[in-house]
Each structure stands twice: as structure tokens, then as C-alpha cells.
Amino acid sequence: MPPIPAPAPMRVRRPVLPLRLRACALAVALALPALAAAEDAADAVTLDRLQVTTARLRDVPAFEVPASVTTIALDGDAAGQGVALAEALAGVPGLAARERQNFAQDTQLSIRGFGARSTFGVRGLRLYADGIPATMPDGQGQVSHVVMAGAERIEVMRGPFSALHGNSSGGVVQVTSAEGRAPTRGHLQASIGRDDARALAASLRGAGDVLGYALAASRFQTDGWRDHSAAERSWLNLKLHAGLPGDGRLVLVGNHFDAPDALDPLGLDWDQLQADPRQATGVAHQFNTRKSARQDQLGLRWEQPLGGGHALEAMAYAGQRDIEQFLAIPAGAQANPLHSGGVIDLDNDYGGLDLRWRWGGSLAGRTVELTAGANADRQRQHRRGYENFVGEVLGVRGALRRDERNRVDNRDLYAQAWWQLADRWSLLAGARRSQVRFDSRDGYVTATNPDDSGRVDYARTTPVLGLSFAPTGHLRLYASAGRGFETPTFNELGYRADGGAGLAFDLAPATSRNLELGAKWRSGAGAQVEAALFRVDTRDELAVARNVGGRSSYRNVGRSRREGAELSAALPLATDWSLELAWTWLDARFRDAFPVCTGAGCTDPSVRVPAGSPIPGTTRQQGHARLRWQPRAWSFALEASGSASTAVSDTGAREAPGHVLAHLEAARTWTTAHGRLRGFARVDNLFDRDWVGSVIVNEGNGRYYEPGPGRGLLLGLRWDWSAGAD
């Protein structure tokens, strides 16, 4: 394989976005109306009355919402393992879904640059599974527990209206699982791939006169593409739904996730990456770095029409997530009496309530829908830290070094209205009032480790407003604006940038102003084109202060700006041929200069980051294309995905090089009297390119890079059956 070219030191360049924005806006203004004019003679587009759950609207089609909303239907035809959310998100503009080849750290998701700094889990976005929050009240989210085997669709919202979901809303990702209906049906899928990766998934769905059910389960094992990266995961999801008198509805969702001892190869520095991208860092073996996670959750949703267009909805959920992680922190560093050790033990109990009123009717003779509600969530966390050695033995749990009981509560009120104010105009407006309280009680107090208990409160009102115009039945133009805010999470409060003990209660929430202009076009033949221009200005941007041995600390660094353009298209080209395209241009930069530490042992910031430096973890351009040919029972697809270079640190001294990868897949379907059998094969990274899959922002030892895998073959078989098949 050809070596990855060495990256040149980055120079701070003044943003050139306004010129590109004008060019993009001109192209959209010329192209989309022309496409719409060509369709004037055709019948009007019939829009599905699809519930836009991410916008808190029930009966408004996504086409009418003044926001960037992408809906991905999961129909069982994908040639993938079917266990990772990132597999389904490759073609969403504005979204970066990076599989890290490190199952100890999970998928890295970011939208319009929000969440790019996260070293594990999902930060800066709101996540939902079947309407149940997958983001904790502090803003830290996980997608590891989502059971893709039972998922039916994914909705992704980008832009100002994400703020209506509260704290940490750079974007919203909602996964909805299939529901049971008669006749009974199900599927079984098995696949094998490189590095002895094995996946098995199954589902069963059905319904009677009153009760419907959907059960899905998955099991995944791999030796890992990199050394010291073996993992196994198990998922189980149960969804029950029942009708109530008066067209009411009750839905119960329960799920289980277990991932024991996922090995962590850690990041590589540049020389290690060039020498052998499949290696693990030496200290990963020395300390046997690994993470175990287990989660159980139960949620209940109730919907009841009341007559006269009124309806009530309620949701309640509760769960437990336990994590144990062994870090590669040298024993010498833990000699500091304020150090909290090299083993993290987190027990999280969480839950929440949401009560919502809806009304649909008319105002001034025009259709209107109103929504108002309140929700409260609570997370209780028992955080303990231990030494990662006992005597001369490394990578084992040793003496206690930290013991805290933390709690975060949020209390939110929200309201939203959609109004068809004229034949061609509609208005969407809303606001949310959020109050978030963090409270910590220190249970590890010694003569050299003082009591670090404390409390901090954050509160913010986030209004949003959007206007949509329909020049024709096929075209929508819209503008939207809003404010958002993002509190630090417990993981970001957990370690102070100066190395001291206790939580970093001096961190302030980041606040943002969001603007978006967009256009959506659909043809009667099924073609779709969407484009958006956006700008987000943030104050008190939260950034990584330093990241050493898997432990990160954070700081506020002043103002930042994220602006860019997104374009997506789904085009039927000819009989049996289709093309999907997605492109994102993002310019994400710090607008204020600030000092930083460089190096693992730094405590005194001595290097100054100039204003205009790129925000690390963000990529200036990324694109995705998929050409598909479906002759009868066969299906062939050629994919290309690419990304520009990615900054890895605030100083810009290094960057991860850009890449373009090609993927090829083929499938054959056999329809029998007992169901449908589908066999598929997929070759990822067809030309075996070296590339960097994700980065660890501001890694203090220079181990920024998490390499992506080389060429690999995946083979799979899926059986769909129905009790009603003849």
C-alpha cells in the first residue's frame, strides 16, 4: 500500500466562505427554480403525512419544514453488517460518522462541526431511539445501544431547529424501530468479514387485535483490524404497542446492551502511523487498555386524542449504564496526591418525564398546529477512580483515588407553532427554556486531597423562527434562525485543565446564534435535490485543553464560527439506474486567540493559537456518491467517499491527510413461496488506500491518529419471511 503523504504544517488562512456562499447561493437560485419550472406541467407532488419527530411536529411533511431534515429508510437491502449506526449515515450532508476501528470508544458523530472534539461517545448532538432520549441530561450521548436489526428509519435534523430539543443541540439524530403488524414476519441475517468479524441479527414482529410486538436481537464479534482491538457486543430490543379507547395508543420500549472488555489500541503518532497503521501503541499492551459497558433501559409513551383537534402525549423512561475503563496513565503520574487514578468506574442511573399538549385547527382560516410541553430529566452518577496497578502488576484495579456522587437535573419548558399563513407561505416558530444543574459530593477527602464538592447552574432560553415559501408545488425555499446553548458534560467537568482534583466548575456553557437558508425540490418522477447555506456563531466555545492517556480536560476559548454549504441529491437516471450524491463544505474556525498547553506534562500554557485557526476535528470538505444498478433480481452499487484534511490540534502543527475511497457491492435476491432470500458481497476500500479514519483532538503525546482499515471483503445472507406468504 502506498504510504500516506506527510502533512505540511498548517497555515492560518482567512476564511473565503462568503465568496463560495455567493456562488453556491447563485447556483441554487438558478438551478432549483429551473428544475421546478420543468415540472410545472406535471401533477403536483403528493407528500406523505410523515411525522417529523425531530421537529416535534406530527402532521407536517419534512418537505414543508424550514429546516434541513434527512430521512433514511432502512429496508433491509443494505449490504452491511447491520450493527453500526454509521453504516446508514454515510450519505447525509453535514454529518460526519467516523467508525474508529476502536469499539472501546464507539462511533464518532458530528454535525456541522458540533461534536468533532469528542474523544468518546457523542457530544454536541441530541440522540433519540424510539422517542426515548439516548443523550443524558448533561449532554453526553451514546449510540452503542441502538439495535439496528430492528430499526426502520433514521431522521437527521441539522440547523437552528435542533435547539428546540434543548441542551447540546448542534443536530438531532432519531432512530425509529419497526412496529409489529399482522401477519407475523421476521428476518435472520448473518455476515462474515475481515479480521474474523462475525455478525448475527434477527427480528420478529406481529400483532393481534389489540397488542403488537417487535423483537430484535444482534450479536457481533471481531478480532479487530488493529492489534489489541478485539471486541464483542450484544443487543436486545423489545417494542410493544397497544391501542386504547378513543384512538389512544401506548408504546413500551425496552433494550439491553452489553460490551465486555473491548480492547483499546489507542491512537498513533505520525511515525507509528507510517511504520504500521495496524499496530497498537506500546502502553496499550502494557496497561491492557480496555473498556466494558452495559446498559439496560425501559421507556413508555402514551398518546391520547381528546377531540376538537386536541391531544395529550406523555413519555417516561429510566435506565442504568455502567462503565469500567482502564487507561494508559503511568504509575509515576499517579503519585500526585490529587490524581484520580488510571481506572474509571462509572455507575449511571438516569430517567425522565415529558408531557406534551398538541392542537391542530385553523387560525384566520389557515391550518395551524400548536405544541407545548415540559420535561424533566435526572442523571445520578457514582464516579470512582482507582490506580491501574497493584505493586509491579499493571492494568489491574488498585487503590481507590476518587469517589464522587454527581447529579445533573434539567427542567425544560417548550412551545412550538406551525402556521400555513398564506397559500404559498408557512411559518414555524418555537422557544425552549432550559435549566440545568450539576451537583457533586466528594466522598474521597484526605489530608492531601481536599473536599471538592460543589454545584453549578446553567439556564438559557433558545428561540427559533423559520419561514417557508412555495413558488411551485415542487419547490420550497426557506430561511430560519435561532439560538442554542451547550453545557459541559460530566466528562468535560470531570477533570480540571490545571491537573487539580475535583470538577471543573469554572467552565461556562457555549451559546450560539444559528442562521440557515435552504431550498428543497422534488419531481413527480421521484428525483430530489436539497441545498442549504448556514452560519453558526458561538461564544465561550468549549475546546479540549489537553488529552493524555485517554483522559481529557476542557476549557472555554472565546468565540468561534462555523459556516458552510450542503448539497444532496437522489436522482433516478434511467430504468434500473439511480444516483445519490452528498457534499458538505465547512469552514469552522476560532475567532479569538488563546493560549494552549502542548505536550503530556504541560500545565502552563505557553503557545498562543492565533485567531482564524481551524477548529480541530473538523473537515473542510467531504462528499459521498453512490451509483446503483438493479437489473431484475440483481443489484450492483459503486460508492465513493472522500474527505479533505482534518486538523488534529489547536496549534495546527499537524493534520490528518484527506482521502478518497471506493467501495463495491453486489447482491442477488431469490423470492420463494416462503419469503425472500438475499445474498450480498461488499468490498470496502477497493483500492486498498491508507487513510486516517478519525482523530483524537489535542492528544498530549502526539498520538492523534486512528487509522482506517485497508481493503476488506464482507459476505452476508439475509432471510425475510412472513406468515402470510404462500
Beta strands, then each sheet from edge to edge (+ up, - down):
strand 1: 68-73
strand 2: 95-98
strand 3: 108-111
strand 4: 122-123
strand 5: 126-129
strand 6: 132-133
strand 7: 140-141
strand 8: 151-158
strand 9: 171-177
strand 10: 185-193
strand 11: 197-207
strand 12: 211-222
strand 13: 231-244
strand 14: 248-263
strand 15: 290-307
strand 16: 310-326
strand 17: 343-363
strand 18: 366-386
strand 19: 389-390
strand 20: 393-394
strand 21: 400-419
strand 22: 425-442
strand 23: 454-472
strand 24: 475-486
strand 25: 510-522
strand 26: 528-539
strand 27: 542-548
strand 28: 551-556
strand 29: 560-574
strand 30: 577-590
strand 31: 594-596
strand 32: 607-609
strand 33: 621-629
strand 34: 634-643
strand 35: 646-647
strand 36: 655-656
strand 37: 659-672
strand 38: 675-684
strand 39: 692-695
strand 40: 705-707
strand 41: 712-722
sheet 1: 1+ 8- 9+ 5+ 6-
sheet 2: 2+ 3-
sheet 3: 4+ 7-
sheet 4: 10+ 11- 12+ 13- 14+ 15- 16+ 17- 18+ 21- 22+ 23- 24+ 25- 26+ 29- 30+ 33- 34+ 37- 38+ 41- 10+
sheet 5: 19+ 20-
sheet 6: 27+ 28-
sheet 7: 31+ 32-
sheet 8: 35+ 36-
sheet 9: 39+ 40-
end
